[in-house]
Amino acid sequence: MAENNEEPMDALRNELTNLRDQVETLVKSLGESGSAVSSDLIAKLANELEHYRKMATDKMHQMYEAGSAGVENMGEHVRKHPLACVAVAFGAGCVLSWLFRQSK
């Protein structure tokens, strides 16, 4: 699941890098040219920011849905095999207890 999320995150990083470059261009143009050029760049930047906001919201929803699906799958597994899950939880608790006692 981590590999599935890395590609969208890399794409988001690349787009944020492009946004940063555009902001730098805007700052340079404000110093060099008149308000007509800068207002066009500001409008373009506003559109880009809205695009990134929507993209980030979509990615957040996708990650939330993936997490919800994982929780549902785990719940279904527990419903099908309750005794095995209790035994695994008990065993994990015993191992953690033993490890914490060893560290003192």
C-alpha positions as CSV (number, residue, x, y, z in Angstrom):
1,M,0.0,0.0,0.0
2,A,2.9,2.3,0.7
3,E,4.1,2.0,-2.9
4,N,0.7,2.9,-4.2
5,N,0.8,6.2,-2.2
6,E,4.4,7.1,-3.1
7,E,3.7,7.7,-6.8
8,P,0.9,10.3,-6.1
9,M,3.0,11.9,-3.4
10,D,5.9,12.2,-5.8
11,A,3.6,13.8,-8.4
12,L,2.4,16.2,-5.7
13,R,5.9,17.1,-4.8
14,N,6.8,17.8,-8.4
15,E,3.8,19.9,-8.9
16,L,4.5,21.8,-5.7
17,T,8.1,22.4,-6.9
18,N,6.6,23.8,-10.2
19,L,4.4,26.0,-8.1
20,R,7.4,27.3,-6.1
21,D,9.1,28.1,-9.4
22,Q,6.1,30.0,-10.6
23,V,6.0,32.0,-7.4
24,E,9.6,32.9,-7.9
25,T,8.9,34.0,-11.4
26,L,6.0,36.1,-10.1
27,V,8.2,37.8,-7.6
28,K,10.9,38.6,-10.2
29,S,8.3,39.9,-12.7
30,L,6.8,42.2,-10.0
31,G,10.2,43.8,-9.6
32,E,10.8,44.0,-13.4
33,S,7.5,44.7,-15.1
34,G,4.3,46.6,-14.7
35,S,1.1,45.5,-13.0
36,A,-0.5,44.1,-16.2
37,V,1.9,41.3,-16.4
38,S,1.9,40.6,-12.7
39,S,-1.9,40.5,-12.6
40,D,-1.9,37.8,-15.3
41,L,0.7,35.8,-13.3
42,I,-1.4,36.3,-10.1
43,A,-4.5,34.9,-11.9
44,K,-2.5,32.0,-13.2
45,L,-1.0,31.4,-9.7
46,A,-4.5,31.5,-8.2
47,N,-5.7,28.9,-10.7
48,E,-2.7,26.7,-9.9
49,L,-3.2,27.0,-6.2
50,E,-6.8,25.9,-6.6
51,H,-5.7,23.0,-8.7
52,Y,-3.2,21.9,-6.0
53,R,-5.8,22.3,-3.3
54,K,-8.3,20.0,-5.2
55,M,-5.5,17.5,-5.9
56,A,-4.5,17.4,-2.2
57,T,-8.1,17.0,-1.1
58,D,-8.5,14.1,-3.6
59,K,-5.4,12.4,-2.4
60,M,-6.5,12.8,1.2
61,H,-9.9,11.2,0.4
62,Q,-8.2,8.3,-1.4
63,M,-5.9,7.6,1.5
64,Y,-8.9,7.8,3.9
65,E,-10.8,5.3,1.8
66,A,-7.8,3.0,1.6
67,G,-7.5,3.1,5.4
68,S,-11.3,2.5,5.9
69,A,-11.1,-0.5,3.6
70,G,-8.2,-1.9,5.6
71,V,-10.2,-1.4,8.9
72,E,-13.2,-3.1,7.3
73,N,-11.0,-6.0,6.1
74,M,-9.6,-6.4,9.6
75,G,-13.0,-6.3,11.1
76,E,-14.2,-9.0,8.8
77,H,-11.2,-11.2,9.6
78,V,-11.9,-10.8,13.3
79,R,-15.6,-11.8,12.8
80,K,-14.6,-14.9,10.9
81,H,-11.8,-16.0,13.3
82,P,-12.4,-14.5,16.7
83,L,-10.5,-17.1,18.8
84,A,-7.5,-16.9,16.6
85,C,-7.4,-13.1,16.8
86,V,-7.7,-13.3,20.6
87,A,-4.9,-15.8,20.7
88,V,-2.7,-13.6,18.5
89,A,-3.4,-10.5,20.6
90,F,-2.6,-12.5,23.8
91,G,0.6,-13.8,22.4
92,A,1.7,-10.3,21.2
93,G,0.9,-8.9,24.7
94,C,3.0,-11.6,26.3
95,V,6.0,-10.9,23.9
96,L,5.8,-7.2,24.5
97,S,5.5,-7.7,28.3
98,W,8.6,-9.9,28.2
99,L,10.5,-7.4,26.1
100,F,9.7,-4.5,28.5
101,R,10.7,-6.6,31.5
102,Q,14.1,-7.4,29.8
103,S,14.8,-3.7,29.1
104,K,14.7,-2.8,32.8
